[in-house]
Amino acid sequence: MRHSPTADPVDQIDVTPSSLLLAFLGMHLLWKPIAISGASVVKVFGWLGVGQSATRSLLARMTDRGLLERHKVGRKTYYSFTEQGSSVFESGSVKMWRGMEETAWDGVWTTVALSVPEDSRHLRHRARSRLSWAGFGNTASGLWVAPRRHEVVELLGPEFADIELTAMVGQVVPPTTDESLVTSAFDLGEIAARYTGFTARWRGAEAAERSLECAVATRVRLHAEWLSITRADPLLPISLLPGNWPAGGAERMFRVLDATLERASIGIEANGLDSIHCEPFKQQ
């Protein structure tokens, strides 16, 4: 079955410079009224093995996408979240720290069917991205399904107002079962392999001696990898998961490692990052 947790562990998660920057900004800017200098970001990314030109290019792209705002102070450039950036990163942080759902599930599924015209392929990609992020899976018949009730119109956004869309909420009836829907829509074997791979790679890492620079770089990598794993996890109710589902153990390891590395990184924001006070974002 696709949800067998015995799949081989994923040996490595592809942590790109872009994902490292997402992790770093979420750690140091989210919910904080500060802007960080580009020079400080370049310095930290040097510890991560990312060059200056590549780092500044990433900052420029995120600014062009409307996620970051530049602040000029003399010859220095500082970066803070825009309103859009704050919303995007807050959504990612909530999912990253949410953990396994322990509350009872009422058996209700949200089902979405949409038909995107051939000349609007960009909307097809956005729909797939937004639905997957919200925990939906795509069945063999093309339906998007997710346990629990979801506000589909709000989730997809106003750009889908003219797209043919059907959304329903309800429970399965024979011959469909909750288990068969999970098997059809979600590759839990792949997700389980990513969690077991995480625990294999990071086991024992909390005991390592590290310099301040190494602790900061390792914590950024840890967050980038964990975000990559959790963003692909639909966070299904426990009743829909195998009994030996590995996410709980991996999450506990992540939290212990994060706390250990945070203690080892004490002082970096006060003494190692050049920042200025500002509002998190400007009201439009």
C-alpha positions in Angstrom: 0.0 0.0 0.0 1.2 3.6 -0.7 1.0 4.5 3.0 3.3 1.7 4.2 5.8 3.3 6.7 8.4 0.7 5.8 9.7 2.6 2.7 13.5 3.2 2.7 14.4 6.5 4.4 15.1 9.5 2.2 18.9 9.9 2.5 19.0 13.6 1.8 16.6 16.6 1.5 17.4 19.1 -1.2 18.1 22.2 0.8 18.6 25.0 -1.7 20.0 28.5 -1.0 16.4 29.8 -1.5 15.0 27.4 1.2 17.9 28.4 3.5 16.9 32.1 3.1 13.3 31.3 3.8 14.3 29.5 7.0 16.7 32.3 8.1 14.2 35.1 7.5 11.4 33.2 9.3 13.7 32.7 12.3 14.9 36.2 12.6 12.2 38.5 11.2 8.8 36.9 11.8 6.8 38.7 14.5 9.8 41.0 15.2 9.7 44.8 14.5 13.2 44.8 12.9 14.9 44.9 9.6 18.2 43.0 9.1 21.1 44.4 7.0 21.9 42.7 3.8 25.6 42.6 4.9 24.5 40.5 8.0 22.6 38.1 5.8 25.6 37.7 3.5 27.8 37.0 6.5 25.6 34.2 7.8 25.2 32.7 4.4 28.9 32.7 4.0 28.9 30.3 7.0 26.4 28.2 5.1 28.7 28.1 2.0 26.5 30.5 -0.1 28.4 33.2 -1.9 27.8 37.0 -1.6 26.4 37.5 -5.1 24.0 34.5 -4.8 22.8 35.8 -1.4 22.2 39.3 -2.7 20.4 38.0 -5.8 18.0 36.0 -3.5 17.3 39.1 -1.4 16.6 41.0 -4.6 14.2 38.3 -6.0 12.3 38.2 -2.7 12.0 42.0 -2.7 10.8 41.9 -6.3 8.2 39.3 -5.4 6.8 41.7 -2.7 7.9 39.6 0.3 10.6 41.9 1.5 10.9 45.7 1.8 14.2 47.6 1.5 15.2 50.3 4.0 18.2 52.5 3.2 20.2 54.0 6.1 23.3 55.7 4.7 25.1 53.3 2.6 23.5 50.3 4.3 20.5 48.4 3.1 18.2 46.6 5.5 15.3 44.2 4.8 12.0 43.7 6.6 8.8 41.8 5.8 6.1 43.4 3.8 2.5 42.7 4.8 2.4 40.0 2.1 5.7 38.5 3.3 4.6 38.5 6.9 1.4 36.6 5.9 3.3 34.0 3.8 5.9 33.3 6.4 3.4 33.2 9.2 1.5 30.5 7.3 4.6 28.5 6.8 5.6 28.8 10.5 2.2 27.7 11.7 2.4 24.5 9.6 6.0 23.9 10.5 5.3 24.0 14.3 1.8 22.6 14.2 2.7 19.0 14.7 0.5 15.9 14.5 -3.2 16.5 14.9 -4.4 14.8 18.1 -8.0 16.1 18.2 -10.9 13.8 17.2 -11.8 13.9 13.5 -15.5 13.9 12.6 -15.1 12.0 9.4 -15.8 14.9 7.1 -13.9 15.5 3.9 -13.7 18.6 1.7 -13.7 17.7 -2.0 -12.7 20.1 -4.8 -13.0 19.7 -8.6 -11.9 22.5 -10.9 -11.4 23.0 -14.6 -8.7 25.4 -15.6 -8.6 26.6 -19.2 -5.6 25.7 -21.3 -4.6 29.3 -21.6 -4.5 29.7 -17.8 -1.9 27.1 -16.9 -0.4 29.5 -14.3 -3.6 29.2 -12.4 -3.4 25.4 -12.6 0.0 25.5 -11.0 -1.2 28.0 -8.3 -4.2 25.8 -7.5 -2.0 22.7 -7.1 0.4 24.6 -4.9 -2.3 26.2 -2.7 -4.4 23.1 -2.3 -1.3 20.9 -1.5 -0.1 23.5 1.0 -3.5 23.3 2.7 -3.4 19.5 3.1 -5.3 18.4 0.0 -4.3 15.4 -2.1 -5.1 14.6 -5.7 -6.9 11.3 -6.3 -6.6 9.1 -9.4 -9.9 10.5 -10.7 -8.6 14.1 -10.5 -10.5 15.2 -7.4 -8.7 17.1 -4.6 -9.6 15.9 -1.2 -8.7 16.8 2.4 -10.0 15.7 5.8 -11.9 18.4 7.8 -13.8 21.4 6.5 -11.8 24.0 4.4 -12.8 27.4 3.1 -12.0 26.7 -0.5 -12.8 30.2 -1.9 -10.6 31.9 0.7 -7.9 29.3 0.1 -7.7 29.7 -3.6 -8.1 33.4 -3.7 -10.0 35.9 -5.9 -8.1 35.1 -9.1 -10.1 31.8 -9.3 -13.5 33.6 -9.2 -14.1 32.9 -12.9 -12.8 29.4 -12.9 -15.2 26.5 -13.0 -15.1 25.1 -9.5 -17.1 22.6 -7.4 -16.5 22.3 -3.7 -18.3 19.9 -1.4 -18.1 18.8 2.2 -19.3 15.4 3.4 -18.5 11.8 4.4 -17.6 8.9 2.1 -20.2 6.2 1.2 -19.5 2.7 0.0 -17.7 1.5 -2.0 -15.3 4.4 -1.0 -13.7 4.2 2.4 -11.6 6.7 4.3 -8.7 4.4 3.9 -9.1 4.0 0.2 -9.3 7.8 -0.2 -6.1 8.2 1.7 -4.4 5.6 -0.4 -5.5 7.2 -3.6 -4.8 10.8 -2.7 -1.6 10.7 -0.6 1.7 9.0 -0.9 2.2 8.4 2.8 5.1 6.0 2.1 7.1 8.9 0.6 6.2 11.2 3.5 7.2 8.6 6.1 10.5 8.0 4.3 11.3 11.7 4.6 10.6 11.6 8.4 12.7 8.5 9.0 15.5 9.9 6.9 15.4 13.1 9.0 15.8 11.1 12.2 18.6 9.0 10.7 20.6 12.1 9.6 20.2 14.2 12.7 20.4 11.5 15.4 23.1 12.4 18.0 23.6 15.9 16.5 22.5 17.6 19.8 25.7 16.3 21.5 28.1 17.9 19.0 30.4 20.8 20.1 30.0 23.8 17.8 31.2 27.3 17.5 28.7 30.1 17.4 29.0 30.4 13.7 28.5 26.6 13.2 25.5 26.6 15.6 23.8 29.4 13.7 24.4 27.7 10.3 23.3 24.3 11.5 20.1 25.7 13.0 19.3 27.4 9.7 19.8 24.1 7.8 17.7 22.3 10.4 14.8 24.7 9.9 15.1 24.6 6.1 15.0 20.8 6.1 12.1 20.6 8.6 10.1 23.1 6.6 10.7 21.1 3.4 9.4 18.0 5.1 6.4 19.6 6.8 5.2 21.5 3.8 4.8 18.2 2.0 2.9 16.6 4.9 -0.9 17.0 4.7 -1.0 16.5 8.5 -3.8 13.9 8.4 -5.8 13.1 11.5 -4.1 10.3 13.5 -7.0 8.0 12.9 -6.0 8.0 9.2 -2.4 7.2 9.8 -0.5 3.9 10.4 0.1 3.0 14.0 3.8 3.4 13.7 3.8 6.7 11.9 7.3 8.3 12.3 6.3 12.0 12.3 6.0 12.2 16.1 9.5 11.0 16.8 11.0 13.2 14.1 9.1 16.2 15.5 10.4 15.6 19.0 14.0 15.3 17.7 13.5 18.5 15.7 12.3 20.4 18.8 15.2 19.1 21.0 17.8 20.0 18.3 16.3 23.4 17.7 16.3 24.3 21.5 19.9 23.0 21.7 21.1 25.0 18.7 19.2 28.1 19.9 21.1 28.0 23.2 24.4 27.6 21.3 23.5 30.6 19.1 22.7 33.0 22.0 24.1 36.4 21.2 23.9 36.2 17.4 20.9 38.6 17.1 22.3 41.0 19.8 25.9 41.0 18.7 26.2 39.3 15.3 23.3 40.7 13.2 23.1 44.4 12.2 19.4 45.4 12.5 17.3 48.5 12.9 13.8 48.9 14.5 10.9 49.2 12.1 7.3 48.2 11.8 6.8 44.6 10.5 5.1 46.0 7.4 3.6 49.1 6.1 -0.2 49.4 5.9 -1.2 49.8 2.3 
